[in-house]
Amino acid sequence: MLQGEVLAVNISEKRGIKKHDIGEAFLKADYGIDLDAHSGSWHRQVSLLSLSSFEKMRNMGADVNYGDFAENIAVGGMDVVNLPVGTKLRLGEALLEVTQIGKECHNHACAIKKQVGSCVMPVEGIFARVLESGRVKTGDAVIIEE
């Protein structure tokens, strides 16, 4: 069974800014993370990005940390970009379903793109909706459910 680990749980109070690690959050069914600006009743309630994506950007010279790509959940031990739409993921107590892989870069002038000439979130970030509410925290397992 493929399994990863939650490395960070990030939120931002406003859209278009970096997120900051809060360590633990409640994921609400069909809504997302209560305190996050991107929550709501839509298909991109929670965003996830893999450690390998951070490492790729660091190898290009970017000084990046969890939350810098506006991802809600940083995941280690699993390349989330390879998960097909429809995949169900258990993160801590919550159950998510992958709804989208990548997205259009809404701000071509982002600091990371200016620094190193590219950004991984539009290509390697994935989005999910929350099917079952629950708490998720740093260190929780990320498990693909059948």
Secondary structure, DSSP 8 states (H G I E B T S, - for coil): --EEEEEEEEE-SSTTS--EE-SEEEEETTTEETT-TT-SSSS-SEEEEEHHHHHHHHHTT----TTTT--SEEEESS-GGGS-TT-EEEETTEEEEEEEE----S-TT-HHHHHHS--SHHHH-EEEEEEE-EEEETT-EEEEE-
